[in-house]
Amino acid sequence: MAQDDGLKAYQSGDYDNARKYYESILNEKDEDAAAQFGLGTTAFQQQDLQGALDAFQRALKTDNKELQSKAYYNIANTMASQQKNEEALTFYRKALELNPTDKDAKHNYEMFLHQKNQPDQLPPPETSEYAKQLKAHAEQLVDERQYKDAYELMIKGLNQDPTVGNFQGFIQRLTDIVEIIYDD
């Protein structure tokens, strides 16, 4: 796989080197959609939201429907992180159109659709002790590089306790890592 070095740096949290790696790939081959996607996920982790959006948009220029779906999903997440919920909803729907079996896109789409239909937004409920303990356990799994187990633990927790959703940013990072590692 061409992006092994970028992926390794990303997985270890070394986003600066991951970004440099993806940029070096793109200096040689600008139309590499997978490298554009890697650049986007790295930029997102660095809070460079415009850079992430630009890279995800360029990653859409591929015939690979799975990669397009992931790019739309990540565009939606980037929009959501900026409180642009209508735009996020639109891009989650596009991701689902390309990959109707994407459970994360479906979950997020339904969550945003539900929020859209709520007349008044209440502040998020206080995070329960269960949710805090669950996140601590998931972080321990991440430290042990058991990303998929950590991701599955948090998703199951969401079904049992809605306050686990207060850790949406953490869950999103796990989603990105699991997509990169296991969806090749």
N, CA, C and O of each residue as an XYZ file, in Angstrom:
736
protein
N       0.843     -1.188      0.000
C       0.000      0.000      0.000
C       0.883      1.244      0.000
O       1.842      1.337      0.766
N       0.555      2.178     -0.851
C       1.408      3.353     -1.044
C       1.422      4.277      0.167
O       2.416      4.966      0.399
N       0.352      4.308      0.937
C       0.289      5.256      2.037
C       0.655      4.655      3.389
O       0.247      5.189      4.421
N       1.405      3.569      3.416
C       1.752      2.948      4.692
C       2.421      3.910      5.655
O       2.071      3.942      6.835
N       3.374      4.692      5.180
C       4.079      5.619      6.057
C       3.147      6.700      6.584
O       3.226      7.061      7.758
N       2.280      7.214      5.748
C       1.308      8.206      6.184
C       0.327      7.628      7.175
O      -0.016      8.265      8.171
N      -0.125      6.415      6.898
C      -1.058      5.741      7.790
C      -0.420      5.463      9.146
O      -1.048      5.667     10.185
N       0.818      5.003      9.137
C       1.514      4.735     10.404
C       1.655      6.010     11.221
O       1.414      6.008     12.428
N       2.040      7.087     10.571
C       2.185      8.359     11.279
C       0.823      8.819     11.816
O       0.728      9.287     12.951
N      -0.217      8.685     11.007
C      -1.566      9.078     11.422
C      -2.013      8.268     12.640
O      -2.511      8.822     13.620
N      -1.828      6.962     12.563
C      -2.260      6.088     13.652
C      -1.513      6.363     14.948
O      -2.056      6.152     16.033
N      -0.298      6.821     14.850
C       0.478      7.110     16.061
C       0.239      8.542     16.546
O       0.842      8.981     17.526
N      -0.649      9.269     15.848
C      -0.966     10.631     16.260
C       0.038     11.663     15.776
O      -0.018     12.825     16.180
N       0.957     11.246     14.910
C       1.964     12.159     14.362
C       1.399     12.782     13.082
O       1.809     12.444     11.972
N       0.450     13.697     13.269
C      -0.275     14.255     12.139
C       0.607     15.132     11.257
O       0.374     15.231     10.052
N       1.618     15.770     11.846
C       2.514     16.597     11.034
C       3.240     15.746      9.992
O       3.287     16.105      8.815
N       3.805     14.621     10.427
C       4.522     13.759      9.476
C       3.566     13.056      8.526
O       3.905     12.833      7.363
N       2.374     12.703      9.003
C       1.391     12.095      8.104
C       1.035     13.082      6.995
O       0.957     12.716      5.822
N       0.825     14.323      7.382
C       0.467     15.340      6.393
C       1.604     15.553      5.401
O       1.376     15.635      4.194
N       2.827     15.642      5.913
C       3.977     15.814      5.015
C       4.062     14.652      4.026
O       4.362     14.848      2.849
N       3.795     13.451      4.515
C       3.862     12.281      3.639
C       2.815     12.384      2.522
O       3.130     12.217      1.344
N       1.559     12.662      2.916
C       0.502     12.754      1.901
C       0.780     13.897      0.925
O       0.525     13.766     -0.272
N       1.294     15.002      1.426
C       1.629     16.115      0.539
C       2.744     15.737     -0.430
O       2.732     16.160     -1.586
N       3.712     14.939      0.039
C       4.793     14.516     -0.865
C       4.251     13.597     -1.961
O       4.686     13.682     -3.109
N       3.314     12.729     -1.617
C       2.673     11.863     -2.624
C       1.948     12.739     -3.643
O       2.029     12.509     -4.850
N       1.240     13.746     -3.137
C       0.448     14.598     -4.022
C       1.303     15.529     -4.868
O       0.868     15.965     -5.934
N       2.505     15.837     -4.415
C       3.421     16.631     -5.238
C       3.815     15.869     -6.489
O       4.079     16.465     -7.533
N       3.855     14.542     -6.379
C       4.209     13.701     -7.524
C       2.988     13.330     -8.362
O       3.068     13.213     -9.585
N       1.856     13.148     -7.682
C       0.655     12.673     -8.376
C      -0.567     13.309     -7.729
O      -1.187     12.725     -6.841
N      -0.906     14.508     -8.181
C      -1.960     15.313     -7.567
C      -3.326     14.642     -7.594
O      -4.167     14.915     -6.739
N      -3.552     13.769     -8.565
C      -4.876     13.158     -8.697
C      -5.028     11.869     -7.882
O      -6.001     11.141     -8.079
N      -4.108     11.574     -6.987
C      -4.193     10.389     -6.132
C      -5.287     10.604     -5.086
O      -5.060     11.250     -4.063
N      -6.477     10.055     -5.354
C      -7.643     10.294     -4.490
C      -7.428      9.736     -3.083
O      -7.866     10.344     -2.107
N      -6.764      8.597     -2.970
C      -6.519      8.021     -1.645
C      -5.604      8.928     -0.827
O      -5.814      9.106      0.373
N      -4.597      9.497     -1.469
C      -3.699     10.419     -0.762
C      -4.445     11.707     -0.402
O      -4.211     12.281      0.662
N      -5.335     12.160     -1.277
C      -6.150     13.335     -0.956
C      -7.016     13.050      0.280
O      -7.157     13.896      1.163
N      -7.583     11.853      0.323
C      -8.402     11.465      1.471
C      -7.553     11.431      2.746
O      -7.967     11.935      3.790
N      -6.363     10.832      2.651
C      -5.458     10.795      3.805
C      -5.074     12.193      4.258
O      -5.004     12.467      5.455
N      -4.827     13.076      3.298
C      -4.513     14.462      3.628
C      -5.702     15.113      4.339
O      -5.523     15.863      5.299
N      -6.902     14.825      3.869
C      -8.104     15.399      4.480
C      -8.290     14.948      5.918
O      -8.575     15.766      6.792
N      -8.130     13.644      6.174
C      -8.312     13.153      7.545
C      -7.239     13.720      8.466
O      -7.504     14.014      9.632
N      -6.038     13.871      7.942
C      -4.954     14.437      8.738
C      -5.207     15.913      9.021
O      -5.030     16.371     10.150
N      -5.616     16.648      8.010
C      -5.911     18.079      8.193
C      -7.032     18.251      9.220
O      -6.984     19.158     10.051
N      -8.027     17.387      9.160
C      -9.132     17.460     10.125
C      -8.602     17.299     11.550
O      -8.993     18.040     12.452
N      -7.715     16.330     11.743
C      -7.148     16.104     13.079
C      -6.326     17.300     13.546
O      -6.198     17.540     14.747
N      -5.776     18.043     12.605
C      -4.979     19.226     12.941
C      -5.859     20.473     13.061
O      -5.348     21.582     13.213
N      -7.153     20.295     12.993
C      -8.120     21.398     13.068
C      -8.021     22.352     11.875
O      -8.491     23.487     11.951
N      -7.418     21.903     10.786
C      -7.378     22.686      9.547
C      -8.610     22.276      8.736
O      -8.519     21.485      7.797
N      -9.749     22.826      9.116
C     -11.013     22.368      8.542
C     -11.139     22.730      7.072
O     -11.677     21.944      6.292
N     -10.658     23.899      6.677
C     -10.726     24.259      5.257
C      -9.814     23.356      4.438
O     -10.186     22.916      3.349
N      -8.621     23.078      4.959
C      -7.715     22.155      4.273
C      -8.330     20.767      4.152
O      -8.181     20.101      3.127
N      -9.022     20.334      5.203
C      -9.692     19.033      5.167
C     -10.776     19.028      4.098
O     -10.852     18.100      3.293
N     -11.614     20.059      4.086
C     -12.684     20.131      3.089
C     -12.131     20.133      1.673
O     -12.644     19.434      0.800
N     -11.084     20.917      1.447
C     -10.488     20.978      0.110
C      -9.972     19.609     -0.327
O     -10.192     19.192     -1.464
N      -9.287     18.912      0.579
C      -8.734     17.595      0.235
C      -9.852     16.577      0.001
O      -9.775     15.783     -0.937
N     -10.889     16.591      0.845
C     -12.004     15.658      0.646
C     -12.710     15.928     -0.682
O     -13.127     14.994     -1.367
N     -12.844     17.208     -1.047
C     -13.464     17.540     -2.339
C     -12.634     16.978     -3.494
O     -13.181     16.444     -4.459
N     -11.318     17.103     -3.386
C     -10.449     16.554     -4.446
C     -10.494     15.018     -4.445
O     -10.352     14.397     -5.498
N     -10.691     14.407     -3.276
C     -10.771     12.942     -3.205
C     -12.021     12.412     -3.894
O     -12.078     11.236     -4.255
N     -13.015     13.261     -4.079
C     -14.240     12.838     -4.772
C     -14.000     12.576     -6.252
O     -14.818     11.925     -6.902
N     -12.894     13.071     -6.792
C     -12.605     12.929     -8.227
C     -11.986     11.572     -8.512
O     -10.855     11.468     -8.986
N     -12.753     10.542     -8.213
C     -12.331      9.167     -8.430
C     -13.542      8.360     -8.878
O     -14.683      8.765     -8.658
N     -13.289      7.233     -9.498
C     -14.379      6.329     -9.860
C     -14.700      5.367     -8.717
O     -15.684      4.630     -8.778
N     -13.875      5.376     -7.689
C     -14.038      4.479     -6.546
C     -15.192      4.980     -5.672
O     -15.043      5.949     -4.928
N     -16.346      4.306     -5.772
C     -17.551      4.736     -5.051
C     -17.367      4.652     -3.542
O     -17.903      5.484     -2.810
N     -16.627      3.670     -3.069
C     -16.389      3.536     -1.626
C     -15.586      4.725     -1.099
O     -15.901      5.279     -0.045
N     -14.554      5.107     -1.835
C     -13.753      6.257     -1.432
C     -14.580      7.540     -1.520
O     -14.463      8.412     -0.659
N     -15.400      7.658     -2.539
C     -16.287      8.822     -2.645
C     -17.217      8.896     -1.435
O     -17.418      9.964     -0.858
N     -17.778      7.753     -1.063
C     -18.681      7.713      0.087
C     -17.962      8.151      1.365
O     -18.507      8.914      2.162
N     -16.747      7.667      1.550
C     -15.964      8.053      2.736
C     -15.648      9.549      2.712
O     -15.670     10.211      3.750
N     -15.358     10.070      1.532
C     -15.058     11.496      1.424
C     -16.305     12.319      1.771
O     -16.213     13.302      2.505
N     -17.461     11.920      1.247
C     -18.698     12.630      1.588
C     -18.969     12.554      3.091
O     -19.364     13.541      3.712
N     -18.755     11.385      3.656
C     -18.954     11.198      5.101
C     -18.066     12.148      5.897
O     -18.513     12.767      6.862
N     -16.815     12.259      5.488
C     -15.888     13.126      6.208
C     -16.153     14.608      5.947
O     -15.898     15.443      6.815
N     -16.655     14.937      4.775
C     -17.091     16.314      4.534
C     -18.232     16.632      5.498
O     -18.270     17.705      6.099
N     -19.155     15.687      5.635
C     -20.279     15.884      6.561
C     -19.779     16.084      7.992
O     -20.255     16.971      8.701
N     -18.827     15.264      8.411
C     -18.288     15.411      9.766
C     -17.622     16.769      9.949
O     -17.733     17.384     11.010
N     -16.929     17.234      8.911
C     -16.274     18.536      8.984
C     -17.313     19.646      9.090
O     -17.147     20.595      9.856
N     -18.377     19.518      8.319
C     -19.463     20.502      8.404
C     -20.100     20.467      9.797
O     -20.386     21.510     10.385
N     -20.314     19.277     10.304
C     -20.924     19.135     11.631
C     -20.051     19.767     12.706
O     -20.565     20.371     13.647
N     -18.743     19.633     12.573
C     -17.843     20.209     13.575
C     -17.895     21.737     13.569
O     -17.475     22.386     14.527
N     -18.414     22.301     12.479
C     -18.569     23.755     12.364
C     -20.015     24.185     12.616
O     -20.390     25.324     12.339
N     -20.813     23.270     13.139
C     -22.230     23.529     13.415
C     -23.033     23.838     12.147
O     -24.063     24.509     12.211
N     -22.567     23.355     11.013
C     -23.289     23.529      9.752
C     -24.115     22.263      9.516
O     -23.809     21.443      8.651
N     -25.170     22.140     10.320
C     -25.922     20.895     10.378
C     -26.694     20.583      9.102
O     -26.792     19.417      8.719
N     -27.239     21.585      8.443
C     -27.957     21.330      7.187
C     -27.016     20.759      6.134
O     -27.351     19.797      5.442
N     -25.830     21.366      6.019
C     -24.848     20.879      5.062
C     -24.389     19.474      5.442
O     -24.235     18.610      4.579
N     -24.172     19.250      6.733
C     -23.754     17.918      7.194
C     -24.795     16.884      6.793
O     -24.449     15.815      6.289
N     -26.052     17.192      7.010
C     -27.140     16.279      6.663
C     -27.107     15.934      5.174
O     -27.271     14.775      4.793
N     -26.896     16.942      4.344
C     -26.831     16.726      2.893
C     -25.695     15.782      2.522
O     -25.876     14.882      1.702
N     -24.517     15.984      3.127
C     -23.372     15.150      2.764
C     -23.469     13.740      3.355
O     -22.993     12.788      2.737
N     -24.074     13.586      4.534
C     -24.320     12.230      5.046
C     -25.242     11.486      4.085
O     -25.040     10.301      3.818
N     -26.255     12.181      3.565
C     -27.176     11.545      2.613
C     -26.422     11.117      1.346
O     -26.663     10.029      0.823
N     -25.514     11.965      0.853
C     -24.738     11.594     -0.335
C     -23.868     10.373     -0.059
O     -23.721      9.498     -0.913
N     -23.292     10.321      1.140
C     -22.479      9.154      1.501
C     -23.339      7.893      1.492
O     -22.910      6.841      1.020
N     -24.551      8.012      2.017
C     -25.452      6.850      2.065
C     -25.948      6.444      0.675
O     -26.179      5.263      0.419
N     -26.108      7.404     -0.205
C     -26.526      7.073     -1.571
C     -25.476      6.195     -2.251
O     -25.814      5.293     -3.018
N     -24.217      6.461     -1.966
C     -23.136      5.680     -2.569
C     -22.888      4.373     -1.825
O     -22.476      3.379     -2.423
N     -23.138      4.378     -0.518
C     -22.910      3.173      0.286
C     -24.019      3.056      1.329
O     -23.851      3.489      2.470
N     -25.161      2.467      0.935
C     -26.309      2.362      1.848
C     -26.039      1.509      3.093
O     -26.815      1.553      4.048
N     -24.963      0.745      3.093
C     -24.666     -0.109      4.252
C     -23.748      0.557      5.271
O     -23.378     -0.066      6.266
N     -23.376      1.814      5.036
C     -22.480      2.528      5.951
C     -23.243      2.872      7.240
O     -24.037      3.813      7.275
N     -22.987      2.096      8.286
C     -23.713      2.259      9.552
C     -23.424      3.601     10.210
O     -24.321      4.205     10.800
N     -22.191      4.075     10.119
C     -21.837      5.348     10.744
C     -22.543      6.504     10.050
O     -23.081      7.395     10.706
N     -22.538      6.485      8.726
C     -23.217      7.552      7.978
C     -24.710      7.514      8.278
O     -25.344      8.557      8.439
N     -25.261      6.325      8.352
C     -26.697      6.195      8.648
C     -26.998      6.724     10.044
O     -27.959      7.467     10.239
N     -26.178      6.341     11.007
C     -26.376      6.804     12.385
C     -26.316      8.327     12.445
O     -27.197      8.962     13.025
N     -25.279      8.912     11.848
C     -25.119     10.358     11.900
C     -26.233     11.072     11.133
O     -26.740     12.103     11.576
N     -26.607     10.519      9.985
C     -27.701     11.106      9.205
C     -28.980     11.136     10.036
O     -29.658     12.161     10.115
N     -29.300     10.004     10.654
C     -30.514      9.932     11.468
C     -30.435     10.864     12.675
O     -31.430     11.484     13.050
N     -29.256     10.962     13.278
C     -29.077     11.844     14.432
C     -29.311     13.309     14.020
O     -30.011     14.047     14.715
N     -28.725     13.721     12.893
C     -28.896     15.102     12.445
C     -30.321     15.359     11.973
O     -30.853     16.451     12.169
N     -30.939     14.365     11.356
C     -32.324     14.512     10.930
C     -33.224     14.680     12.156
O     -34.141     15.501     12.156
N     -32.956     13.909     13.177
C     -33.719     14.015     14.425
C     -33.514     15.388     15.062
O     -34.474     16.017     15.509
N     -32.279     15.846     15.103
C     -31.994     17.169     15.672
C     -32.694     18.269     14.878
O     -33.194     19.239     15.447
N     -32.722     18.106     13.573
C     -33.362     19.102     12.712
C     -34.851     19.204     13.047
O     -35.438     20.284     12.985
N     -35.445     18.078     13.400
C     -36.877     18.036     13.669
C     -37.234     18.404     15.103
O     -38.410     18.412     15.466
N     -36.237     18.707     15.915
C     -36.488     19.131     17.289
C     -36.753     20.631     17.296
O     -35.968     21.394     16.733
N     -37.864     21.076     17.932
C     -38.175     22.494     17.907
C     -37.146     23.360     18.639
O     -36.729     24.387     18.104
N     -36.742     22.985     19.807
C     -35.758     23.747     20.574
C     -34.652     22.808     21.011
O     -34.894     21.714     21.520
N     -33.442     23.267     20.799
C     -32.293     22.459     21.197
C     -32.014     22.652     22.681
O     -31.847     23.776     23.154
N     -31.967     21.566     23.391
C     -31.571     21.610     24.785
C     -30.074     21.357     24.853
O     -29.518     20.706     23.968
N     -29.415     21.859     25.881
C     -27.995     21.546     26.004
C     -27.829     20.043     26.195
O     -28.726     19.382     26.717
N     -26.694     19.500     25.779
C     -26.515     18.055     25.940
C     -26.573     17.677     27.412
O     -26.133     18.437     28.274
N     -27.117     16.500     27.692
C     -27.193     16.072     29.086
C     -25.792     15.859     29.657
O     -24.840     15.591     28.923
N     -25.688     15.983     30.956
C     -24.406     15.762     31.612
C     -23.956     14.322     31.364
O     -24.754     13.388     31.438
N     -22.686     14.162     31.073
C     -22.129     12.846     30.774
C     -22.224     11.947     32.006
O     -21.793     12.315     33.099
N     -22.791     10.773     31.808
C     -22.976      9.834     32.916
C     -21.640      9.205     33.324
O     -20.667      9.232     32.570
N     -21.619      8.651     34.509
C     -20.425      7.933     34.971
C     -20.143      6.744     34.057
O     -18.990      6.447     33.745
N     -21.212      6.068     33.632
C     -21.048      4.940     32.716
C     -20.322      5.388     31.453
O     -19.383      4.728     31.008
N     -20.757      6.513     30.871
C     -20.146      7.017     29.639
C     -18.682      7.378     29.873
O     -17.829      7.094     29.031
N     -18.389      8.000     31.008
C     -17.003      8.367     31.313
C     -16.130      7.125     31.459
O     -15.003      7.091     30.963
N     -16.648      6.110     32.135
C     -15.887      4.861     32.314
C     -15.701      4.149     30.974
O     -14.641      3.588     30.695
N     -16.738      4.182     30.162
C     -16.662      3.551     28.838
C     -15.578      4.225     27.995
O     -14.787      3.545     27.341
N     -15.540      5.544     28.008
C     -14.520      6.258     27.236
C     -13.124      5.941     27.769
O     -12.188      5.753     26.992
N     -12.984      5.883     29.094
C     -11.677      5.557     29.676
C     -11.232      4.169     29.215
O     -10.061      3.960     28.898
N     -12.169      3.227     29.180
C     -11.851      1.874     28.709
C     -11.466      1.899     27.227
O     -10.517      1.233     26.812
N     -12.211      2.673     26.436
C     -11.908      2.787     25.002
C     -10.533      3.426     24.793
O      -9.786      3.013     23.906
N     -10.196      4.429     25.604
C      -8.879      5.052     25.489
C      -7.772      4.061     25.823
O      -6.700      4.083     25.218
N      -8.042      3.196     26.788
C      -7.064      2.157     27.130
C      -6.877      1.206     25.939
O      -5.753      0.808     25.634
N      -7.969      0.847     25.274
C      -7.870     -0.009     24.090
C      -7.085      0.687     22.979
O      -6.313      0.044     22.267
N      -7.276      1.979     22.832
C      -6.523      2.741     21.832
C      -5.039      2.707     22.172
O      -4.201      2.528     21.288
N      -4.714      2.877     23.444
C      -3.313      2.811     23.863
C      -2.691      1.467     23.506
O      -1.491      1.368     23.249
N      -3.534      0.431     23.496
C      -3.082     -0.917     23.139
C      -3.235     -1.179     21.640
O      -3.048     -2.306     21.179
N      -3.578     -0.125     20.878
C      -3.758     -0.184     19.427
C      -4.888     -1.139     19.006
O      -4.846     -1.728     17.925
N      -5.876     -1.278     19.860
C      -7.055     -2.090     19.556
C      -8.183     -1.149     19.145
O      -9.195     -1.015     19.833
N      -7.974     -0.502     18.001
C      -8.854      0.565     17.560
C     -10.271      0.069     17.271
O     -11.251      0.706     17.659
N     -10.370     -1.059     16.596
C     -11.693     -1.563     16.241
C     -12.481     -1.935     17.495
O     -13.683     -1.678     17.570
N     -11.813     -2.536     18.480
C     -12.493     -2.874     19.731
C     -12.961     -1.607     20.446
O     -14.065     -1.567     20.990
N     -12.124     -0.581     20.441
C     -12.489      0.689     21.081
C     -13.692      1.312     20.362
O     -14.622      1.804     21.002
N     -13.661      1.284     19.038
C     -14.759      1.828     18.239
C     -16.061      1.075     18.545
O     -17.094      1.691     18.809
N     -16.001     -0.258     18.506
C     -17.205     -1.057     18.746
C     -17.742     -0.840     20.160
O     -18.955     -0.816     20.367
N     -16.855     -0.685     21.119
C     -17.266     -0.423     22.495
C     -18.049      0.894     22.576
O     -19.097      0.958     23.219
N     -17.540      1.930     21.928
C     -18.218      3.227     21.973
C     -19.559      3.187     21.236
O     -20.527      3.793     21.694
N     -19.629      2.490     20.112
C     -20.891      2.397     19.363
C     -21.930      1.638     20.183
O     -23.090      2.044     20.247
N     -21.518      0.537     20.811
C     -22.456     -0.200     21.679
C     -22.900      0.678     22.845
O     -24.061      0.646     23.253
N     -21.965      1.459     23.374
C     -22.297      2.358     24.468
C     -23.330      3.395     24.070
O     -24.197      3.754     24.867
N     -23.238      3.883     22.818
C     -24.223      4.852     22.328
C     -25.632      4.283     22.372
O     -26.593      4.999     22.651
N     -25.746      2.982     22.093
C     -27.060      2.337     22.104
C     -27.607      2.182     23.515
O     -28.821      2.100     23.703
N     -26.722      2.141     24.511
C     -27.151      1.945     25.890
C     -27.310      3.257     26.646
O     -28.141      3.355     27.548
N     -26.531      4.252     26.289
C     -26.520      5.501     27.048
C     -26.273      6.657     26.084
O     -25.168      6.793     25.558
N     -27.281      7.487     25.846
C     -27.109      8.579     24.882
C     -26.033      9.595     25.274
O     -25.553     10.330     24.412
N     -25.642      9.654     26.548
C     -24.612     10.622     26.917
C     -23.236     10.209     26.416
O     -22.298     11.005     26.472
N     -23.099      8.979     25.927
C     -21.853      8.572     25.280
C     -21.637      9.448     24.036
O     -20.502      9.668     23.615
N     -22.729      9.940     23.459
C     -22.662     10.827     22.310
C     -21.951     12.143     22.602
O     -21.568     12.862     21.679
N     -21.771     12.461     23.889
C     -21.010     13.661     24.241
C     -19.549     13.528     23.822
O     -18.819     14.518     23.784
N     -19.126     12.314     23.509
C     -17.755     12.062     23.067
C     -17.705     11.866     21.552
O     -16.907     11.071     21.054
N     -18.552     12.586     20.822
C     -18.652     12.427     19.375
C     -17.316     12.643     18.675
O     -17.001     11.927     17.724
N     -16.530     13.607     19.121
C     -15.226     13.846     18.493
C     -14.313     12.644     18.625
O     -13.628     12.275     17.671
N     -14.296     12.033     19.792
C     -13.483     10.831     20.029
C     -13.982      9.688     19.153
O     -13.190      8.968     18.545
N     -15.303      9.528     19.096
C     -15.894      8.463     18.279
C     -15.546      8.685     16.813
O     -15.257      7.732     16.089
N     -15.572      9.948     16.371
C     -15.233     10.247     14.979
C     -13.784      9.892     14.672
O     -13.487      9.332     13.617
N     -12.888     10.215     15.588
C     -11.474      9.867     15.361
C     -11.312      8.358     15.261
O     -10.557      7.869     14.421
N     -12.021      7.609     16.121
C     -11.964      6.147     16.039
C     -12.510      5.671     14.695
O     -11.952      4.766     14.074
N     -13.601      6.284     14.254
C     -14.198      5.920     12.969
C     -13.186      6.121     11.844
O     -13.025      5.252     10.986
N     -12.512      7.255     11.848
C     -11.514      7.541     10.815
C     -10.404      6.500     10.823
O     -10.002      6.006      9.769
N      -9.912      6.169     12.002
C      -8.817      5.200     12.113
C      -9.271      3.831     11.644
O      -8.558      3.164     10.894
N     -10.454      3.404     12.077
C     -10.961      2.082     11.684
C     -11.172      2.032     10.170
O     -10.876      1.018      9.537
N     -11.684      3.124      9.585
C     -11.869      3.161      8.130
C     -10.547      2.998      7.416
O     -10.448      2.249      6.444
N      -9.535      3.693      7.890
C      -8.232      3.643      7.238
C      -7.620      2.263      7.371
O      -7.077      1.735      6.401
N      -7.695      1.674      8.539
C      -7.033      0.398      8.793
C      -7.781     -0.773      8.181
O      -7.167     -1.634      7.550
N      -9.094     -0.820      8.354
C      -9.839     -2.030      8.044
C     -10.634     -1.975      6.749
O     -11.135     -3.011      6.311
N     -10.771     -0.824      6.120
C     -11.604     -0.732      4.926
C     -10.805     -0.613      3.650
O     -11.289     -0.047      2.669
N      -9.600     -1.130      3.640
C      -8.807     -1.061      2.400
C      -9.147     -2.181      1.469
O      -8.576     -2.276      0.383
